[in-house]
Each structure stands twice: as structure tokens, then as C-alpha cells.
């Protein structure tokens, strides 16, 4: 119909260095796109920095493409973890809640440390 593909960004922000790795793709709603971007990001890091990294923490929103019960996503992450020799930890926002709402962020904080909700 003459329509071109729409490209959507996928960003990886290193919170320690404030470095942003940004990739554009047209298959952004797939677990493969997410893990491929993580692999590409890892390949851009200097080997000395790779050695100093002990744990990779990824903040995800528990969407359909990155759910903790999504087999393809978890299989790809485990394969990446094995390949690079580093542990990967997924940090999920509360299900079905906005990550920008301060009340829900409070709920996420207390639930992560095992306390009662705010």
C-alpha cells in the first residue's frame, strides 16, 4: 500500500555512567529485538569495562514482550548471560501499574523489601 516501515527506538541507559545506547528497529515488540539490542550494547563496551561488570540489572515494565513468564525472552536472556559470563537480573515494575505514579512507585519500593504497602 506504499507505506514504509516505522522504526522505533530501543534505549539502554547505563545509570552509572549516564551513557545511552540507542538502536532503532521495526520489530520492537519482540523479545528478540530486546535481547539483540542488549547483545549489541555489550559488544560496544570495552573489554576492560566488561570484566569489571559483575551484574547486569534490567528495568522492564512486564509487558507482553518482556514478561518473566515469556519463554522466548527468558531463553534468549539465559543464552546471552551464558555467552557473556555475567548474571542478568530483571527488575519489574508492579504489574498493570504506571511506573510514573508516585504512589505506585512507593508500593513497588515497599513490596521489594518485604514491607507493607504505603
C-alpha positions in Angstrom: 0.0 0.0 0.0 3.0 2.3 -0.3 3.6 2.6 3.5 7.1 2.5 4.8 8.2 0.7 7.9 8.1 2.6 11.1 11.2 2.5 13.2 11.0 2.6 16.9 13.9 3.3 19.4 15.2 0.9 22.0 17.4 2.5 24.5 19.8 1.2 27.1 20.9 3.7 29.7 23.9 2.9 31.9 22.9 4.6 35.1 26.4 4.6 36.5 28.0 6.5 33.5 24.9 8.1 32.0 25.8 6.6 28.6 22.9 5.9 26.3 22.9 3.2 23.7 20.1 3.8 21.2 19.0 1.5 18.4 16.1 1.7 16.0 14.2 -1.2 14.6 10.9 -2.2 13.1 10.3 -5.3 15.2 10.4 -3.6 18.6 7.5 -5.7 20.1 9.5 -8.9 20.2 11.8 -10.4 22.8 14.4 -11.0 20.1 14.6 -7.3 19.4 15.2 -6.5 23.1 17.9 -9.2 23.6 19.6 -8.4 20.3 19.9 -4.8 21.5 21.4 -6.0 24.8 24.0 -8.1 22.8 24.8 -5.2 20.6 25.2 -2.9 23.6 27.5 -5.5 25.3 29.7 -5.6 22.1 30.2 -1.8 22.3 31.7 -1.9 25.8 35.5 -2.1 26.1 36.8 -5.5 27.3 38.3 -3.9 30.5 34.9 -2.5 31.4 33.2 -5.8 30.6 35.5 -7.5 33.1 34.6 -5.1 35.8 30.8 -5.7 35.5 29.6 -8.2 37.9 25.8 -8.0 37.4 23.5 -6.5 34.7 20.2 -5.2 36.0 17.5 -4.5 33.5 14.4 -2.5 34.4 11.5 -3.8 32.4 7.7 -3.0 32.5 6.4 -6.6 32.5 4.9 -6.0 29.0 4.0 -8.9 26.8 7.4 -8.9 25.1 9.5 -8.9 28.3 7.3 -10.7 30.8 9.0 -13.0 33.3 6.9 -15.9 32.0 7.7 -15.3 28.3 9.7 -18.4 27.4 11.5 -16.9 24.3 12.6 -13.8 26.3 13.9 -15.8 29.2 15.6 -18.4 26.9 17.4 -15.6 25.0 18.5 -13.8 28.2 19.9 -17.0 29.7 21.8 -17.7 26.4 23.1 -14.1 26.5 24.1 -14.5 30.1 25.9 -17.8 29.4 27.6 -16.2 26.4 29.0 -13.2 28.2 29.6 -14.9 31.5 27.6 -12.4 33.6 24.4 -12.6 35.6 21.4 -10.7 34.4 18.7 -9.6 36.9 15.3 -8.4 35.8 13.7 -5.6 37.8 10.0 -5.4 37.2 7.6 -2.5 37.9 4.4 -3.5 39.6 2.0 -5.3 37.2 -0.6 -3.2 35.5 0.5 0.0 37.1 2.2 3.1 35.8 5.8 3.5 36.6 5.4 7.2 36.8 2.8 7.3 39.5 4.5 8.2 42.9 2.0 6.1 44.9 2.7 3.0 42.8 6.5 3.6 43.0 6.1 3.7 46.7 4.2 0.4 46.6 7.0 -1.1 44.4 9.6 0.0 46.9 7.9 -1.4 49.9 6.9 -4.7 48.2 10.5 -5.2 47.1 11.8 -5.1 50.6 9.0 -7.2 52.0 7.2 -4.4 53.9 3.5 -3.5 53.9 2.2 -1.3 51.1 2.1 2.5 51.6 
